[in-house]
């Protein structure tokens, strides 16, 4: 029984060796066909690489502006509202911190950049990716943005990418300056109205003091001194402080301020051919496809030849 199984296994092995030998023999006989298909697919790949226009790419990474880039804007806000609180009717709005201002400024930059690249001019040339960071420096920090600019020629890239980013930066800066001008105008109106009231109260306070002093000099028996909240306030000093704030606001020139809305983490890179690695892949794929096609043709011809022989028998 064991000898029978061994003979069967030996027969199977010999048949496999014969089949493999026949297969290699068939491929060797059809080597010209295989070679021709390899040459044909290689010619197609070469023609593709010759006539295909490569794309060039330049990338940059931008993040929140540094503290110094928003210093003028921050200092102006502190000058507008030195107490740190702006009253709007019954509500109170606290002036944001420097980190809040940096994040809000970069959010404006990101939003305008996204809107700009949706235009037809940039749809096919610019793409952005938010770089997800596992840990940001602070809760208010915004994730950096990677900007990629694609063009048909390398000389178009570096300047085009810088121009786009700088245009967005200038537009956001203009928006912030317009906001400052609006706030300055409103603050001046508020201080001017307050100045008129303080001037009236200061005059009344001065008159009361003169009247009290006159009464003492006249030898009145009892001098009643008011100690309520109004008598403790020095409206003359408040009047002078308000005048000082108005003069400082009048000296402001927001149009001359430099406001940076982003910071280059990575400057625009030198133009690189986006499909440089694709050239090698095209050649390799063409050779593999040519080999598969050649082997397929040879085996098909051999199978058809064997089929015809069996039918003739």
C-alpha positions as CSV (number, residue, x, y, z in Angstrom):
1,X,0.0,0.0,0.0
2,X,2.8,2.4,0.9
3,X,4.6,1.5,-2.3
4,X,1.5,2.4,-4.3
5,X,1.2,5.8,-2.6
6,X,4.9,6.5,-3.3
7,X,4.4,5.6,-7.0
8,X,1.4,7.9,-7.2
9,X,3.3,10.8,-5.5
10,X,6.3,10.2,-7.7
11,X,4.0,10.3,-10.8
12,X,2.4,13.5,-9.7
13,X,5.8,15.1,-9.1
14,X,7.0,14.0,-12.5
15,X,3.9,15.4,-14.1
16,X,4.4,18.7,-12.4
17,X,8.0,18.8,-13.5
18,X,6.9,18.0,-17.1
19,X,4.2,20.6,-17.0
20,X,6.6,23.3,-15.7
21,X,9.2,22.3,-18.3
22,X,6.6,22.5,-21.1
23,X,5.5,25.9,-19.8
24,X,9.1,27.2,-19.8
25,X,9.6,25.7,-23.3
26,X,6.5,27.4,-24.6
27,X,7.6,30.7,-23.2
28,X,11.1,30.3,-24.7
29,X,9.6,29.5,-28.1
30,X,7.5,32.7,-27.8
31,X,10.3,34.8,-26.6
32,X,10.1,37.0,-29.7
33,X,6.5,37.8,-29.0
34,X,7.2,38.6,-25.3
35,X,10.1,40.8,-26.4
36,X,8.0,42.6,-28.9
37,X,5.3,43.4,-26.3
38,X,7.9,44.6,-23.9
39,X,9.3,47.0,-26.6
40,X,5.8,48.1,-27.5
41,X,4.7,49.0,-24.0
42,X,8.1,50.7,-23.4
43,X,7.6,52.8,-26.5
44,X,4.1,53.8,-25.2
45,X,5.5,54.7,-21.8
46,X,8.3,56.8,-23.4
47,X,5.9,58.6,-25.6
48,X,3.8,59.4,-22.5
49,X,6.7,60.8,-20.6
50,X,7.8,62.9,-23.6
51,X,4.5,64.5,-24.3
52,X,3.2,64.6,-20.8
53,X,3.7,68.0,-19.2
54,X,5.1,67.6,-15.6
55,X,3.7,69.6,-12.7
56,X,5.9,71.5,-10.3
57,X,5.0,72.2,-6.7
58,X,6.1,74.5,-4.0
59,X,4.9,74.3,-0.4
60,X,4.9,76.4,2.7
61,X,3.7,76.0,6.3
62,X,2.1,79.0,8.1
63,X,1.0,79.4,11.7
64,X,-0.2,82.0,14.2
65,X,1.6,85.3,14.1
66,X,4.2,86.1,16.7
67,X,3.4,88.5,19.5
68,X,5.4,91.3,17.9
69,X,3.5,91.0,14.7
70,X,0.2,92.0,16.4
71,X,1.8,94.3,19.0
72,X,0.5,97.5,17.3
73,X,-3.0,96.1,17.2
74,X,-2.9,94.9,20.8
75,X,-1.5,98.2,22.1
76,X,-4.2,100.1,20.3
77,X,-6.9,98.0,21.9
78,X,-5.4,98.6,25.3
79,X,-5.3,102.3,24.6
80,X,-8.9,102.3,23.5
81,X,-10.0,100.4,26.6
82,X,-7.3,100.8,29.3
83,X,-9.5,99.2,32.0
84,X,-9.6,96.0,30.0
85,X,-13.4,96.0,29.9
86,X,-15.6,97.6,27.3
87,X,-19.2,98.3,28.4
88,X,-21.9,97.8,25.8
89,X,-25.2,98.7,27.4
90,X,-25.8,96.3,30.3
91,X,-23.2,93.8,29.0
92,X,-19.5,93.9,29.4
93,X,-17.0,92.6,26.9
94,X,-13.5,91.9,28.1
95,X,-10.6,92.7,25.8
96,X,-9.0,89.5,24.6
97,X,-5.5,88.5,25.7
98,X,-2.6,88.5,23.3
99,X,-2.9,84.8,22.7
100,X,-6.6,85.3,21.8
101,X,-5.7,88.1,19.4
102,X,-3.0,86.0,17.7
103,X,-5.5,83.0,17.3
104,X,-8.3,85.3,16.1
105,X,-6.1,87.0,13.6
106,X,-4.9,83.7,12.2
107,X,-8.4,82.4,12.0
108,X,-9.3,85.4,9.8
109,X,-6.2,84.7,7.7
110,X,-7.3,81.0,7.3
111,X,-10.9,81.8,6.5
112,X,-9.9,84.4,3.8
113,X,-7.3,82.0,2.3
114,X,-9.9,79.2,2.0
115,X,-12.3,81.6,0.3
116,X,-9.6,82.9,-2.0
117,X,-8.5,79.5,-3.2
118,X,-12.1,78.6,-4.0
119,X,-12.0,81.1,-6.8
120,X,-11.5,79.7,-10.4
121,X,-8.1,81.3,-10.6
122,X,-6.7,79.0,-7.8
123,X,-9.0,76.0,-7.8
124,X,-6.6,73.8,-9.8
125,X,-3.3,75.3,-8.5
126,X,-3.6,75.7,-4.7
127,X,-4.5,73.3,-2.0
128,X,-4.3,73.5,1.8
129,X,-4.0,70.9,4.5
130,X,-4.4,71.5,8.3
131,X,-1.5,69.9,10.0
132,X,-2.9,68.0,13.0
133,X,-0.7,68.3,16.0
134,X,-0.9,65.9,18.9
135,X,-0.2,68.7,21.4
136,X,-0.5,72.4,20.9
137,X,1.3,75.0,23.0
138,X,-2.0,76.3,24.5
139,X,-5.7,75.7,24.1
140,X,-6.0,78.9,22.0
141,X,-3.3,77.8,19.6
142,X,-4.4,77.2,16.0
143,X,-3.0,74.3,14.0
144,X,-0.5,75.2,11.3
145,X,-1.6,75.1,7.7
146,X,0.3,73.6,4.8
147,X,-0.2,75.5,1.5
148,X,0.8,73.8,-1.8
149,X,1.0,75.7,-5.0
150,X,1.1,73.7,-8.3
151,X,2.2,75.1,-11.7
152,X,3.3,74.0,-15.1
153,X,6.7,75.7,-14.8
154,X,9.1,76.1,-11.9
155,X,9.6,79.8,-12.3
156,X,5.9,80.4,-11.6
157,X,5.9,78.8,-8.2
158,X,7.9,80.7,-5.5
159,X,6.7,84.2,-6.4
160,X,3.1,83.0,-7.0
161,X,2.9,81.3,-3.6
162,X,4.4,84.3,-1.8
163,X,2.2,86.7,-3.7
164,X,-1.0,84.8,-2.8
165,X,-0.1,84.6,0.9
166,X,0.9,88.2,1.0
167,X,-2.3,89.3,-0.6
168,X,-4.3,87.5,1.9
169,X,-2.2,89.0,4.7
170,X,-2.7,92.5,3.4
171,X,-6.5,92.0,3.0
172,X,-6.8,90.7,6.6
173,X,-4.6,93.6,7.8
174,X,-7.0,96.1,6.1
175,X,-10.0,94.5,7.8
176,X,-8.3,94.8,11.2
177,X,-7.4,98.4,10.5
178,X,-10.9,99.2,9.5
179,X,-12.2,97.6,12.7
180,X,-9.7,99.8,14.6
181,X,-10.9,102.9,12.9
182,X,-14.5,102.1,13.7
183,X,-13.6,101.4,17.3
184,X,-11.6,104.6,17.6
185,X,-14.4,106.7,16.2
186,X,-16.9,105.1,18.6
187,X,-14.5,105.5,21.5
188,X,-14.0,109.2,20.7
189,X,-17.7,109.8,20.6
190,X,-18.1,108.0,24.0
191,X,-15.2,110.0,25.5
192,X,-16.5,113.3,24.1
193,X,-19.9,112.7,25.6
194,X,-18.3,111.7,28.9
195,X,-16.1,114.7,28.8
196,X,-19.0,117.1,28.7
197,X,-20.6,115.4,31.7
198,X,-17.4,115.4,33.6
199,X,-16.8,119.1,32.9
200,X,-20.3,119.9,34.2
201,X,-19.7,117.8,37.3
202,X,-16.3,119.3,37.9
203,X,-17.7,122.8,37.7
204,X,-20.4,121.9,40.3
205,X,-17.8,120.3,42.5
206,X,-15.6,123.3,42.3
207,X,-18.5,125.6,43.1
208,X,-19.4,123.5,46.2
209,X,-15.8,123.7,47.4
210,X,-15.8,127.5,47.0
211,X,-19.1,127.7,48.8
212,X,-17.8,125.5,51.7
213,X,-14.6,127.5,52.0
214,X,-16.6,130.8,52.0
215,X,-18.8,129.5,54.8
216,X,-15.8,128.6,57.0
217,X,-14.3,132.0,56.5
218,X,-17.6,133.7,57.4
219,X,-17.5,131.9,60.8
220,X,-20.6,129.8,60.4
221,X,-21.3,127.6,63.4
222,X,-21.6,124.3,61.7
223,X,-20.2,123.2,58.4
224,X,-21.9,120.2,56.8
225,X,-19.4,118.2,54.8
226,X,-20.9,115.7,52.3
227,X,-19.3,112.3,52.4
228,X,-21.4,110.6,49.8
229,X,-19.8,108.8,46.8
230,X,-20.1,111.9,44.5
231,X,-18.2,114.1,47.0
232,X,-15.3,111.6,47.2
233,X,-14.7,111.6,43.4
234,X,-12.5,114.1,41.8
235,X,-14.2,115.0,38.6
236,X,-11.5,117.5,37.7
237,X,-9.0,114.6,37.5
238,X,-11.4,112.4,35.6
239,X,-11.9,115.3,33.2
240,X,-8.2,115.7,32.6
241,X,-7.7,111.9,32.2
242,X,-10.5,111.8,29.6
243,X,-8.9,114.7,27.7
244,X,-5.6,112.9,27.8
245,X,-7.2,109.7,26.3
246,X,-8.8,111.8,23.5
247,X,-5.4,113.3,22.7
248,X,-3.8,109.9,22.5
249,X,-6.6,108.6,20.3
250,X,-6.3,111.6,18.0
251,X,-2.6,110.8,17.6
252,X,-3.3,107.2,16.4
253,X,-2.7,106.4,12.8
254,X,-3.9,102.9,12.2
255,X,-3.1,103.0,8.4
256,X,0.6,103.2,9.3
257,X,0.4,100.1,11.6
258,X,2.1,96.9,10.5
259,X,-0.1,93.9,11.4
260,X,1.1,90.4,10.6
261,X,-1.6,87.8,10.4
262,X,0.6,84.7,10.0
263,X,4.1,83.4,10.6
264,X,6.1,81.2,8.2
265,X,7.0,78.0,9.9
266,X,8.4,76.8,6.6
267,X,9.2,79.3,3.9
268,X,8.0,78.4,0.4
269,X,10.2,75.6,-0.8
270,X,12.2,75.5,-4.0
271,X,10.1,74.2,-7.0
272,X,10.1,70.4,-7.1
273,X,8.7,68.2,-9.8
274,X,5.6,66.7,-8.3
275,X,5.7,63.7,-10.6
276,X,9.5,63.0,-10.5
277,X,9.0,59.6,-8.9
278,X,6.2,58.8,-11.3
279,X,8.6,58.6,-14.2
280,X,10.3,55.5,-12.8
281,X,6.9,54.0,-11.9
282,X,5.6,54.5,-15.4
283,X,8.6,52.6,-16.9
284,X,8.3,49.8,-14.4
285,X,4.6,49.4,-14.9
286,X,5.0,49.4,-18.7
287,X,7.6,46.6,-18.4
288,X,5.4,44.5,-16.1
289,X,2.4,45.0,-18.3
290,X,4.4,44.2,-21.4
291,X,5.7,41.0,-19.8
292,X,2.2,40.0,-18.7
293,X,0.8,40.7,-22.1
294,X,3.6,38.8,-23.9
295,X,3.2,35.7,-21.7
296,X,-0.5,35.8,-22.1
297,X,-0.3,35.9,-25.9
298,X,2.2,33.0,-25.9
299,X,0.1,30.8,-23.6
300,X,-3.1,31.6,-25.5
301,X,-1.5,30.7,-28.8
302,X,-0.1,27.4,-27.3
303,X,-3.6,26.6,-25.8
304,X,-5.3,27.2,-29.1
305,X,-2.7,25.1,-30.9
306,X,-3.2,22.1,-28.5
307,X,-7.0,22.5,-28.8
308,X,-6.8,22.2,-32.6
309,X,-4.5,19.2,-32.4
310,X,-7.0,17.4,-30.1
311,X,-9.9,18.2,-32.4
312,X,-8.0,16.8,-35.4
313,X,-7.4,13.6,-33.6
